[in-house]
Amino acid sequence: MTEPGYLEFTAELNALDYLEKAVFFLKTTTNNPLDWKWVILAIHGALYGFMICALKGTNPDNVCENTKGRQKLIAFLEALKRCQSPDWMAIGGFTKALELSQEQGRALRFIHTEFRNQFIHYRPTLWAIELEGMPEIVIHALDVLRAVSLEMGCYYVQYKPGDLQKVADLVTEGKNILRPRL
């Protein structure tokens, strides 16, 4: 239980919060197209967070690496690579490695490299983003997120009752928002 005046975070709660924000901003993109930026940032954060949760199992050291004598969290692309590796997913008794379709892999590359990194490390310039393919990209990301968070057989000991159903409901809601825009 959190003491009054404090916020408590876990990796699982953080990933779920990102997913909630992604769906929230999906609802507002029709009236405010700038909110696509927040959809991308939130969906990236949710994907990364759920990949970290899947990989850590019961040992947070599973998602860290030593760099120059310091322990730091693995990067997004490394987490994605490990989630696809049967060897990494076998650590701690996980049952299934992530399998990406070509479209899903392309969508994650766009989200991470083309969009998220450009938003976070924005250089002063004019940048125009075509919105036509954005719903499809985010739907693919939501499918990957569902697989990582619900279908890979990971340890769920850190989730509170109802959290996994909430993840499933949010993924479905996000896809339902996007399907008419395809």
Summary of the structure (lengths in Angstrom):
residues: 182
radius of gyration: 16.6
end to end distance: 43.1
largest distance: 50.1
contacts: 506
relative contact order: 0.15
helix: 64%
strand: 4%
